Amino acid sequence: MKLEHRKQKVVPFTRFIIRLLRYSFYAVVLITFSVLLGVIGYHYVADLNWLNSFHQACLILTGMGPVADMQTSEAKLFDSFYALYSGVAFLSITAVFFAPIVHRIMHILHVDDEE
């Protein structure tokens, strides 16, 4: 999954779309893993039902904030660590998704015309 060097030509649009789909797939995998981690944790540690666990995990992951109050110390600890993880995960997933787009723009701006 090597990207082209700045001295190389810009890849064709179809190859760029394939690269974008590949990176989008990686982002979806990371989102799925992160949501599942939260859902399972909230269900078993905070004793929320599956739907509320999913709701809480999604809102924490996107930075919207908590919905349910955590009643036990274990639930509060999980909620805190999941929120810390979610902040890093959200930024990382965003970087993975936008990496090919930013790379292509930067590459187009810096490619040498040999004409």
C-alpha positions in Angstrom: 0.0 0.0 0.0 2.7 2.3 -1.0 1.8 5.8 -2.1 3.5 7.5 -5.0 6.5 9.7 -4.5 6.2 13.5 -5.2 8.4 13.1 -8.3 6.1 10.4 -9.7 2.9 11.2 -11.8 -0.5 11.4 -10.1 -2.2 8.1 -10.2 -5.2 7.7 -12.5 -8.6 8.6 -11.1 -9.8 5.0 -11.0 -6.8 3.9 -9.0 -7.4 6.8 -6.6 -11.0 5.6 -6.2 -9.8 2.1 -5.4 -7.4 3.5 -2.9 -10.2 5.7 -1.3 -12.4 2.6 -1.0 -9.6 0.7 0.6 -9.0 3.4 3.2 -12.7 3.8 3.7 -13.0 0.1 4.4 -10.2 0.4 7.1 -12.1 3.3 8.6 -15.3 1.3 8.8 -13.4 -1.6 10.4 -12.0 0.7 13.0 -15.4 2.3 13.7 -17.1 -1.1 14.0 -14.4 -2.3 16.4 -14.7 0.8 18.5 -18.5 0.7 18.7 -18.4 -3.1 19.5 -15.9 -2.4 22.3 -18.2 0.2 23.8 -21.4 -1.8 23.4 -19.9 -4.8 25.1 -18.4 -2.8 27.8 -21.5 -0.8 28.5 -23.7 -3.9 28.5 -21.6 -5.9 30.8 -19.9 -3.3 33.0 -22.5 -0.6 33.2 -25.4 -3.1 33.0 -27.2 -1.2 30.2 -29.4 -3.1 27.7 -28.1 -3.7 24.2 -29.8 -0.7 22.6 -28.8 1.7 25.3 -25.3 0.4 25.2 -25.1 1.0 21.4 -26.6 4.5 21.9 -24.1 5.4 24.6 -21.1 3.9 22.7 -22.0 5.8 19.5 -22.5 9.1 21.3 -19.3 8.8 23.2 -17.4 7.8 20.1 -18.5 10.8 18.1 -17.9 13.2 21.0 -21.6 14.0 21.6 -21.3 13.1 25.3 -22.9 10.5 27.6 -26.6 9.7 27.8 -26.8 7.3 30.7 -25.5 7.9 34.2 -23.0 5.4 35.4 -24.0 4.0 38.8 -21.0 1.9 39.9 -17.3 2.7 40.2 -16.5 0.1 37.6 -19.0 1.6 35.1 -17.5 5.1 35.7 -14.0 3.8 35.1 -15.0 2.1 31.9 -16.9 5.2 30.8 -13.9 7.3 31.5 -11.4 5.1 29.7 -13.7 4.5 26.8 -14.2 8.3 26.4 -10.4 8.7 26.3 -10.0 5.9 23.8 -12.8 7.4 21.7 -11.2 10.7 21.4 -8.0 9.2 20.0 -10.0 6.7 17.9 -12.2 9.4 16.3 -9.2 11.5 15.3 -7.3 8.4 14.0 -10.3 7.2 12.0 -10.7 10.6 10.5 -7.0 10.7 9.5 -7.3 7.2 7.9 -10.3 8.3 5.9 -8.9 11.6 4.7 -5.3 10.4 4.1 -5.8 9.5 0.4 -7.7 12.7 -0.4 -5.1 14.9 1.3 -2.3 13.0 -0.3 -3.8 13.4 -3.8 -4.3 17.1 -3.3 -0.8 17.6 -2.0 0.6 15.5 -4.8 -1.2 17.4 -7.5 0.0 20.7 -6.0 3.7 19.5 -5.9 4.1 17.3 -9.0 6.6 18.6 -11.5 5.4 19.2 -15.0 7.8 17.6 -17.4 6.1 19.1 -20.5 
